[in-house]
């Protein structure tokens, strides 16, 4: 279960919506939350976390091991390297987190492979708004 731990308005005036700190109890990540209506302590559900901007093929690297980790990049507020496994739907998984993406991001890789992906920012998109 993923919970909302904190919200933070970005220092950049272009961002009117908050960044949200999410945790599954093992991993903690910040994500941009366009039109966020949740509250601290809420269970995070009904949405997918998708990446923004789009991942370039050079940003995905295969792992030799089976590392599952989150690394906030030095000097960055919301930029990450995420280590996890590609699931059957071509999504990156680590802990309870599921990061949306496309098979094209994983060119030359297979479902079940462990990878490291560099993200400039993660976004929360409520897929229910588009159904």
C-alpha positions as CSV (number, residue, x, y, z in Angstrom):
1,X,0.0,0.0,0.0
2,X,1.3,3.4,-1.0
3,X,0.7,6.4,1.3
4,X,0.9,10.2,0.8
5,X,3.6,11.4,3.3
6,X,4.0,15.0,2.4
7,X,3.2,17.7,-0.2
8,X,5.5,20.4,-1.3
9,X,5.0,23.3,-3.6
10,X,7.9,23.6,-5.9
11,X,10.1,26.7,-5.8
12,X,9.5,27.2,-9.6
13,X,6.6,29.6,-10.1
14,X,5.6,27.6,-13.2
15,X,4.4,24.8,-10.9
16,X,1.1,25.7,-9.3
17,X,0.4,22.1,-8.2
18,X,2.4,20.3,-5.5
19,X,4.9,17.6,-5.6
20,X,3.8,14.7,-3.4
21,X,6.0,12.4,-1.3
22,X,4.8,8.8,-1.6
23,X,6.0,5.7,0.3
24,X,5.2,2.0,0.3
25,X,7.0,1.6,3.6
26,X,10.2,0.6,1.8
27,X,10.7,3.2,-0.9
28,X,10.0,6.9,-0.9
29,X,9.6,9.0,-4.1
30,X,8.5,12.5,-5.0
31,X,6.1,12.9,-7.9
32,X,4.5,15.9,-9.5
33,X,0.8,15.9,-8.8
34,X,-1.3,17.8,-11.4
35,X,-4.6,18.7,-9.8
36,X,-3.8,16.7,-6.6
37,X,-6.8,16.5,-4.2
38,X,-5.5,14.0,-1.7
39,X,-4.3,14.6,1.8
40,X,-1.3,13.6,3.9
41,X,-1.9,10.1,5.3
42,X,-4.2,9.1,2.5
43,X,-3.8,5.8,0.7
44,X,-2.6,6.4,-2.8
45,X,-4.9,4.5,-5.2
46,X,-6.8,4.8,-8.5
47,X,-3.9,6.6,-10.2
48,X,-0.8,5.5,-12.1
49,X,2.5,7.2,-11.8
50,X,3.9,8.0,-15.2
51,X,7.1,9.5,-16.3
52,X,7.7,13.0,-17.6
53,X,9.5,13.8,-19.8
54,X,9.5,10.7,-21.9
55,X,12.4,8.3,-21.3
56,X,15.0,8.1,-24.1
57,X,16.3,4.7,-25.0
58,X,19.8,5.7,-23.6
59,X,18.2,6.3,-20.2
60,X,17.4,2.6,-19.7
61,X,20.2,0.3,-18.7
62,X,20.0,-3.4,-18.0
63,X,21.2,-4.7,-14.7
64,X,23.5,-7.6,-14.2
65,X,21.9,-8.4,-10.8
66,X,18.4,-8.0,-9.3
67,X,18.7,-4.7,-7.6
68,X,15.5,-3.0,-6.5
69,X,16.2,0.6,-5.3
70,X,15.4,4.3,-5.6
71,X,18.2,6.8,-5.8
72,X,17.5,10.6,-5.7
73,X,20.3,12.1,-7.9
74,X,22.7,14.5,-6.1
75,X,21.8,18.1,-6.4
76,X,18.3,17.3,-7.8
77,X,15.0,17.8,-6.1
78,X,12.9,15.3,-8.1
79,X,15.3,13.5,-10.4
80,X,15.8,9.7,-9.9
81,X,17.5,6.6,-10.9
82,X,15.0,3.7,-10.3
83,X,16.1,0.1,-10.2
84,X,13.5,-2.5,-10.7
85,X,12.0,-5.2,-12.9
86,X,10.0,-5.0,-16.1
87,X,6.7,-6.8,-15.5
88,X,4.4,-8.6,-18.0
89,X,2.7,-5.3,-19.0
90,X,6.1,-3.5,-19.6
91,X,5.8,-1.5,-16.5
92,X,8.7,-0.9,-14.1
93,X,8.0,-2.4,-10.7
94,X,9.8,-1.8,-7.4
95,X,8.1,-2.5,-4.0
96,X,4.4,-1.5,-4.4
97,X,5.2,1.1,-7.1
98,X,4.3,0.6,-10.7
99,X,5.7,3.1,-13.2
100,X,3.9,3.3,-16.4
101,X,5.8,3.2,-19.7
102,X,5.8,1.5,-23.1
103,X,7.6,-1.5,-24.5
104,X,9.5,0.9,-26.8
105,X,11.4,2.3,-23.7
106,X,12.8,-1.2,-23.2
107,X,14.3,-1.8,-26.6
108,X,16.4,-4.9,-26.6
109,X,15.1,-6.0,-23.2
110,X,12.5,-8.6,-22.2
111,X,9.8,-8.8,-19.6
112,X,11.3,-10.0,-16.3
113,X,14.6,-8.1,-16.9
114,X,16.0,-5.9,-14.2
115,X,16.9,-2.4,-15.3
116,X,18.0,1.0,-14.1
117,X,16.1,4.0,-15.5
118,X,16.9,7.7,-15.2
119,X,13.8,9.9,-14.7
120,X,13.9,13.7,-14.8
121,X,10.6,13.7,-13.0
122,X,7.7,11.4,-12.2
123,X,4.1,12.6,-12.6
124,X,0.9,11.3,-11.1
125,X,-1.8,11.0,-13.7
126,X,-5.4,10.1,-12.6
127,X,-6.4,7.6,-15.3
128,X,-10.0,7.8,-14.1
129,X,-10.3,11.3,-15.5
130,X,-9.7,10.0,-19.0
131,X,-12.2,7.0,-18.9
